[in-house]
């Protein structure tokens, strides 16, 4: 919100008058939010005025200049550091606004953070989905996606997008799925097509969604606890990819999974080849055995 208030002040400094509609479109929030922000600016002592009439609008005093002395040295640095961190995780090109604020607040902060949520060789698809979904959420517009689910089927879903979430090294969109008639998480990397529809929905407040109260998590399924033994030769992969890892007396690794997508787990554990063995439960051991048999049969059929 601090970033938005600074943006609003800079917009009003650049133009003598702006309407609430113009500010709403520029800042991608509702008119009600604009008026609340104006109240906060006024309470902070920034002279914001609203004039009614044909040529009216929202304006600042013509001779108003931002006074950076209202902030201490530490406060200026903390604001810039926070904005830099937000910019790093936004998938958006907000460097121009950051540069303006840095120029105003001082150039003393260190470039302390660099984040990339893309994978090596990424084609930018996730960033584009992020940008489109963000606008759909802020404008309360439905989205239609072509989605590859854990059941190996590709389906078309119409969703009320409510929130973008980052969890377990991946971005998700959380919203109400009309096909399932329930709230769901959808992994951005599994979206093959996305369209923002003109149809709008009523704004809905959902609060925190990445909490223990959502135990069913991504696919709406209860987790299954699986224990896997992986040879120490694969330690470089295990520590990169897994948590809940302990070492046995032989130096091999015992890994505990909570899985909700069985097909993903089977593919993952088989990718370790002869270095991995499921210890429990027995039902999952049998599934792995069956999957390995199917792979062998396919090679035999091909000759």
C-alpha positions in Angstrom: 0.0 0.0 0.0 2.9 2.4 0.7 4.0 1.9 -2.9 0.5 2.8 -4.2 0.3 6.0 -2.0 3.6 7.1 -3.4 2.4 6.4 -6.9 -0.7 8.4 -6.4 1.2 11.4 -5.1 3.6 11.2 -8.1 0.7 11.0 -10.6 -0.9 14.0 -9.0 2.4 15.9 -9.1 2.6 15.2 -12.9 -1.0 16.2 -13.8 -2.9 19.1 -12.3 -6.1 17.2 -12.1 -7.1 13.5 -12.2 -10.4 11.8 -11.8 -11.1 9.0 -9.4 -11.7 6.8 -12.4 -8.3 7.7 -13.9 -6.5 6.9 -10.7 -8.5 3.7 -10.3 -7.4 2.5 -13.8 -3.8 3.6 -13.3 -3.3 2.0 -9.9 -5.6 -1.0 -10.7 -7.8 -0.7 -7.6 -11.4 0.2 -7.1 -12.7 3.8 -6.7 -13.6 3.1 -3.1 -9.9 2.2 -2.5 -8.8 5.5 -4.2 -11.0 7.5 -1.8 -9.7 5.6 1.2 -6.1 6.3 0.0 -7.0 10.0 -0.4 -8.2 10.1 3.2 -4.9 8.6 4.4 -2.9 11.1 2.4 -4.9 13.9 3.9 -4.4 12.5 7.4 -0.7 12.4 6.7 -0.7 16.1 5.9 -0.5 15.9 2.1 -2.8 18.7 0.7 -5.1 16.6 -1.5 -8.3 18.4 -2.8 -11.3 17.2 -4.6 -13.2 19.6 -6.9 -16.6 18.8 -8.3 -18.0 19.9 -11.7 -17.2 19.3 -15.3 -13.6 20.3 -15.2 -13.0 19.1 -11.6 -11.0 16.3 -10.2 -8.5 15.4 -7.6 -5.4 17.6 -7.2 -2.6 18.7 -5.0 -1.7 22.3 -4.1 0.0 23.8 -7.2 3.2 24.6 -5.2 3.3 21.4 -3.2 6.7 19.6 -3.1 7.3 16.3 -1.3 9.3 16.9 1.9 11.6 13.9 2.6 12.6 15.3 5.9 9.4 13.9 7.4 11.2 10.5 7.2 14.2 9.6 9.2 17.3 8.1 7.5 16.4 4.6 8.7 12.8 5.0 7.7 13.8 6.0 4.1 16.1 3.0 3.8 13.5 0.6 5.2 10.9 1.8 2.7 13.3 1.4 -0.2 14.4 -2.0 0.9 10.8 -3.1 1.2 9.9 -1.8 -2.2 12.9 -3.4 -3.7 11.9 -6.8 -2.2 8.3 -6.4 -3.5 9.7 -5.5 -6.9 11.8 -8.6 -7.0 8.8 -10.9 -6.5 6.2 -9.1 -8.5 7.0 -10.4 -12.1 6.3 -6.7 -13.1 8.4 -4.0 -14.6 8.3 -1.5 -11.7 11.9 -0.3 -11.9 10.9 3.2 -13.1 8.7 3.8 -10.0 11.5 2.4 -7.7 14.0 4.7 -9.4 11.8 7.7 -8.8 11.4 6.9 -5.1 15.1 6.2 -4.7 15.9 9.5 -6.2 13.5 11.2 -3.9 14.4 9.3 -0.7 18.2 9.0 -1.4 20.5 6.6 -3.1 22.2 5.1 -0.1 20.5 1.7 0.0 22.5 -1.4 -1.0 21.2 -3.6 -3.8 20.8 -6.5 -1.3 18.3 -8.8 -3.0 17.9 -10.6 -6.3 15.2 -13.1 -6.9 14.1 -15.1 -10.0 11.1 -17.5 -9.8 11.7 -18.7 -13.4 13.6 -21.9 -14.2 16.8 -22.0 -16.3 15.8 -21.8 -19.9 12.3 -20.5 -19.0 10.3 -19.1 -22.0 8.6 -16.5 -19.8 5.2 -18.3 -19.9 4.8 -18.3 -16.1 5.5 -14.5 -16.0 2.9 -13.9 -18.6 0.3 -16.0 -16.8 1.2 -14.2 -13.6 0.6 -10.8 -15.2 -2.7 -11.7 -16.8 -4.0 -13.4 -13.7 -3.0 -10.4 -11.5 -5.0 -8.0 -13.7 -8.0 -10.4 -13.7 -8.0 -10.6 -9.9 -7.8 -6.8 -9.5 -10.5 -6.2 -12.1 -12.7 -9.1 -10.8 -12.8 -10.8 -14.2 -13.2 -14.5 -14.8 -10.4 -16.5 -16.5 -10.6 -19.6 -18.6 -7.7 -21.9 -18.6 -6.7 -25.2 -20.2 -5.2 -27.1 -17.3 -3.2 -30.4 -17.0 -4.4 -32.0 -13.8 -2.8 -34.8 -11.7 -5.3 -37.3 -13.2 -3.4 -37.0 -16.5 -6.4 -35.3 -18.1 -6.4 -31.8 -19.7 -9.6 -29.9 -18.9 -10.9 -26.4 -19.6 -11.8 -24.6 -16.4 -13.6 -21.3 -15.8 -12.4 -19.7 -12.6 -13.1 -16.8 -10.4 -9.4 -15.9 -9.6 -9.0 -14.6 -6.1 -5.3 -14.8 -5.2 -1.9 -15.6 -6.5 0.1 -17.7 -4.1 3.7 -19.0 -3.9 4.1 -22.4 -2.2 6.8 -25.1 -2.4 8.8 -23.5 -5.2 5.8 -22.8 -7.5 3.2 -20.2 -8.2 -0.5 -21.0 -8.0 -3.7 -19.2 -8.7 -6.4 -19.8 -6.0 -10.0 -19.3 -6.9 -13.5 -20.8 -7.4 -13.6 -23.4 -10.1 -17.1 -23.6 -11.8 -16.4 -27.1 -13.1 -15.7 -28.5 -9.7 -18.0 -26.1 -7.9 -15.4 -25.6 -5.2 -12.3 -23.6 -4.4 -9.1 -24.9 -5.9 -5.4 -24.1 -6.4 -4.1 -24.2 -10.0 -0.3 -24.4 -10.7 0.7 -21.8 -13.2 3.2 -24.1 -14.9 0.4 -26.5 -15.7 -1.6 -23.9 -17.6 -1.3 -24.4 -21.4 -3.8 -21.7 -22.4 -5.3 -18.7 -20.6 -7.9 -16.2 -21.5 -9.1 -13.3 -19.4 -12.9 -13.0 -19.9 -14.9 -9.8 -20.0 -17.4 -11.3 -17.6 -16.9 -9.9 -14.0 -17.7 -11.3 -10.6 -18.4 -9.6 -7.2 -15.4 -9.0 -5.1 -14.8 -11.7 -2.5 -12.5 -11.6 0.5 -10.9 -15.0 1.2 -8.2 -14.1 3.8 -5.2 -16.4 4.2 -5.4 -19.6 2.1 -1.9 -21.1 2.6 -2.6 -22.3 6.1 -3.1 -25.6 8.0 -6.8 -25.2 7.7 -6.4 -26.1 4.0 -5.1 -29.6 4.8 -6.5 -30.9 1.5 -4.3 -28.5 -0.3 -3.7 -28.4 -4.0 -6.0 -31.1 -5.3 -8.5 -31.2 -2.5 -7.2 -34.7 -1.4 -6.0 -35.8 2.1 -2.3 -36.4 2.2 -0.7 -39.8 2.2 2.5 -40.2 4.3 5.2 -42.2 2.4 8.7 -43.1 3.7 11.5 -43.7 1.1 15.1 -44.8 1.5 17.5 -43.2 -1.0 21.1 -44.1 -1.4 23.7 -41.6 -0.2 25.0 -41.3 -3.8 21.9 -39.3 -4.6 22.3 -36.9 -1.6 22.9 -33.9 -4.0 19.4 -34.4 -5.5 17.7 -35.2 -2.2 18.8 -32.0 -0.4 17.9 -30.0 -3.5 14.4 -31.4 -3.8 13.2 -32.8 -0.5 12.6 -31.9 3.1 12.1 -34.1 6.2 15.4 -36.0 5.5 17.3 -38.0 8.1 20.5 -40.1 7.7 20.6 -43.8 8.7 23.7 -45.7 10.0 24.8 -46.5 6.5 24.8 -42.8 5.5 21.7 -43.4 3.3 18.8 -41.0 3.4 15.4 -41.6 4.8 12.8 -39.2 3.4 9.2 -38.7 4.5 6.8 -37.4 1.9 3.2 -36.1 2.4 1.8 -36.7 -1.1 -1.5 -35.6 -2.6 -0.6 -36.3 -6.2 0.2 -40.0 -6.6 1.2 -39.8 -10.3 3.7 -37.1 -9.5 5.2 -39.1 -6.6 5.5 -42.3 -8.7 7.3 -40.4 -11.5 9.6 -38.7 -9.0 10.6 -41.8 -7.0 11.2 -43.8 -10.2 13.4 -41.0 -11.5 15.9 -42.1 -8.8 16.1 -45.5 -10.5 17.8 -48.3 -8.4 18.9 -45.7 -5.8 15.4 -45.3 -4.2 13.1 -47.8 -2.4 9.7 -47.1 -0.8 9.6 -48.5 2.7 6.0 -47.7 3.6 3.1 -47.9 3.2 2.8 -51.3 1.4 0.1 -50.0 -0.9 2.4 -47.4 -2.4 5.3 -50.0 -2.7 2.9 -52.1 -4.8 2.0 -49.1 -7.0 5.7 -48.4 -7.6 6.3 -52.1 -8.5 3.4 -52.0 -10.9 4.6 -48.8 -12.6 8.1 -50.3 -13.0 6.5 -53.4 -14.6 4.5 -51.2 -17.0 7.7 -49.3 -18.1 9.5 -52.6 -18.7 6.6 -54.0 -20.7 6.6 -51.0 -22.9 10.3 -51.4 -23.8 9.7 -55.2 -24.5 6.8 -54.4 -26.8 8.9 -52.0 -28.8 11.6 -54.7 -29.2 
